[in-house]
Amino acid sequence: MQSVKYIQGLLVIYDQFLNGMMVNEKSLDLEICLRLVVFLCKMKIGGFIKTSLIDFPPYVCCVVFTQGCNFRCYYCHNPELVYSKLFGPIVPMEEIFCYLLKRKNLIDGVVFCGGEPTIQSDLFEVIYKIKNMGFLIKLDTNGSNPEVLEKVLPFIDYVSFDIKAPLQEEKYKLVCRTKVDVSKIIESINILRNSNLQYE
């Protein structure tokens, strides 16, 4: 059984890791910390591109594809991230954090897309941790969850907002093939308009 002091020390290292402080990447303690991240993180990640020059110009970034979406757009180009029967294996969060730690001076930012990232219950916590590691953050979203958007906004550097149709319930339903509360889309638009954030 580990001593209380060891556990306390481990929690200090874990806290430093989550806040982006440099720790010994080769230490067993860091490995345990990474496993704690995996254990605590509920985010479902369906894909991970380690290096991209086109998703967050002019920055070098990696891309995290979250699994699941609340829309069913007929033209979706990532159906394997939308329909559960097409889901592939989950990418371990440990893999992503390890990669980011080793590339801190080579990667500028991290892009969260999907699927729809804002349906992930711990999106804020994950973005907060990665932002505190010193990375820029870009969020791709359909704007259907303004409460989540507003919460993560202080830690985001750029938002790519996909407006699916004219802002009318019947037209959104036709395109997204599900009932959509268009007032939520409008609320998200206003949140971005009233912010100092760059968006498209």
C-alpha positions in Angstrom: 0.0 0.0 0.0 1.3 3.4 -1.0 2.1 5.9 1.8 0.0 8.9 2.4 3.0 11.2 1.6 3.5 9.4 -1.7 -0.2 9.8 -2.7 0.0 13.5 -1.7 3.1 14.0 -3.8 1.4 12.2 -6.7 -1.6 14.5 -6.5 0.8 17.5 -6.5 2.4 16.3 -9.7 -1.0 15.5 -11.2 -2.1 19.1 -10.4 1.0 20.5 -12.0 0.4 18.4 -15.1 -3.2 19.5 -15.4 -2.0 23.1 -15.2 0.6 22.8 -17.9 3.7 22.8 -15.7 6.7 20.9 -16.9 7.3 17.6 -15.1 9.6 14.8 -15.7 8.2 13.0 -18.8 10.1 9.8 -18.1 8.9 9.4 -14.5 6.7 6.6 -13.4 4.7 9.3 -11.5 3.8 11.1 -14.8 2.7 7.8 -16.3 0.4 7.3 -13.3 -0.9 10.9 -13.7 -1.7 10.2 -17.4 -3.6 7.1 -16.3 -5.5 9.3 -13.9 -6.4 11.6 -16.7 -7.7 8.6 -18.7 -9.7 7.4 -15.7 -11.2 10.8 -15.0 -11.9 11.8 -18.6 -15.2 10.7 -20.1 -14.7 12.3 -23.5 -15.2 9.8 -26.4 -12.6 10.4 -29.0 -13.1 8.8 -32.4 -10.0 10.1 -34.2 -6.8 12.0 -33.7 -4.7 13.7 -36.4 -1.3 14.4 -35.0 -0.2 17.2 -37.4 -2.3 19.4 -39.6 -1.4 22.6 -41.5 -5.0 23.2 -42.8 -7.4 23.0 -39.9 -6.2 26.0 -37.9 -4.3 28.3 -40.2 -1.7 29.7 -39.9 -0.9 27.4 -37.0 0.5 23.9 -36.8 -2.1 21.9 -34.9 -3.4 18.5 -34.1 -7.1 17.6 -34.5 -9.2 15.7 -31.9 -12.4 14.2 -33.4 -15.1 13.6 -30.8 -17.5 10.8 -31.2 -21.3 11.4 -31.4 -23.5 14.2 -32.8 -27.0 15.5 -32.0 -27.6 16.2 -35.8 -28.1 13.7 -38.6 -27.2 15.9 -41.6 -27.6 13.8 -44.8 -24.4 15.3 -46.3 -22.2 14.7 -43.2 -18.6 13.9 -44.2 -17.8 12.2 -40.9 -20.6 9.6 -40.5 -18.3 7.3 -38.6 -18.3 9.9 -35.8 -22.1 10.3 -35.8 -23.8 6.9 -36.1 -23.0 4.5 -33.3 -23.0 1.4 -35.6 -20.1 3.0 -37.5 -18.0 3.9 -34.4 -14.5 2.7 -34.4 -12.2 2.2 -31.4 -11.9 5.0 -28.9 -8.5 6.9 -29.0 -7.1 6.8 -25.4 -6.8 10.3 -23.9 -3.4 9.2 -22.6 -2.1 9.0 -26.1 -3.2 12.6 -26.8 -1.8 14.1 -23.6 1.5 12.2 -24.1 1.8 13.5 -27.6 1.1 17.1 -26.5 3.6 16.9 -23.8 6.3 15.7 -26.2 5.4 18.3 -28.9 4.9 21.4 -26.7 7.4 23.4 -28.8 6.3 22.0 -32.1 2.5 22.1 -32.1 0.8 25.5 -31.8 -2.8 24.4 -31.2 -5.5 21.8 -30.8 -8.7 21.6 -32.8 -11.8 20.0 -31.4 -14.3 18.8 -34.0 -16.5 15.9 -34.5 -19.2 14.8 -34.4 -20.2 17.6 -32.2 -17.7 18.4 -29.4 -20.2 20.3 -27.2 -22.2 17.2 -26.4 -19.2 15.8 -24.5 -19.8 16.2 -20.8 -16.2 17.1 -19.9 -15.3 19.3 -22.9 -14.7 22.2 -20.6 -12.3 20.3 -18.3 -10.3 18.9 -21.3 -10.1 22.3 -23.0 -9.1 23.9 -19.7 -6.2 21.4 -19.2 -4.9 21.7 -22.7 -5.1 25.5 -22.7 -3.1 25.6 -19.5 -0.5 23.5 -21.2 0.1 26.5 -23.5 -1.8 25.5 -26.6 -4.2 27.5 -28.7 -7.6 26.0 -29.0 -10.0 26.0 -32.0 -13.6 24.7 -31.7 -15.7 23.4 -34.5 -19.4 23.4 -33.5 -23.0 23.4 -34.8 -24.0 25.9 -32.2 -26.7 23.8 -30.7 -25.4 24.1 -27.1 -24.9 27.8 -26.3 -24.5 27.1 -22.6 -21.4 25.0 -23.3 -20.1 27.4 -25.8 -20.3 30.3 -23.4 -18.6 28.2 -20.7 -15.6 27.3 -22.8 -15.3 30.6 -24.6 -12.7 32.2 -22.3 -10.3 29.3 -23.2 -11.0 29.3 -26.9 -9.0 31.2 -29.5 -11.1 30.5 -32.6 -14.6 29.1 -33.4 -15.7 27.6 -36.6 -19.5 27.7 -36.5 -21.4 25.6 -39.0 -24.9 27.2 -39.6 -26.7 24.4 -41.4 -29.7 26.2 -42.9 -31.8 29.4 -42.8 -32.8 30.1 -39.2 -36.2 28.5 -39.4 -37.3 25.3 -37.5 -38.7 23.5 -40.5 -35.6 24.2 -42.7 -33.2 23.1 -40.0 -35.2 19.9 -39.4 -35.1 19.2 -43.1 -31.3 19.5 -43.3 -30.4 18.1 -39.9 -33.0 15.3 -40.0 -33.9 15.9 -36.4 -35.8 18.6 -34.4 -33.6 21.6 -33.7 -34.3 24.4 -31.3 -33.3 27.3 -33.6 -33.4 29.7 -30.7 -30.3 27.9 -29.4 -28.5 28.5 -32.7 -29.4 32.2 -32.6 -28.2 32.4 -29.0 -24.8 30.9 -30.0 -24.6 33.4 -32.8 -25.2 36.3 -30.4 -22.6 34.9 -27.9 -20.0 35.0 -30.6 -21.0 38.4 -32.0 -20.8 39.9 -28.5 -17.4 38.3 -27.8 -13.9 39.5 -28.9 -13.2 36.0 -30.3 -12.3 35.3 -33.9 -14.9 33.1 -35.6 -16.2 32.1 -39.0 
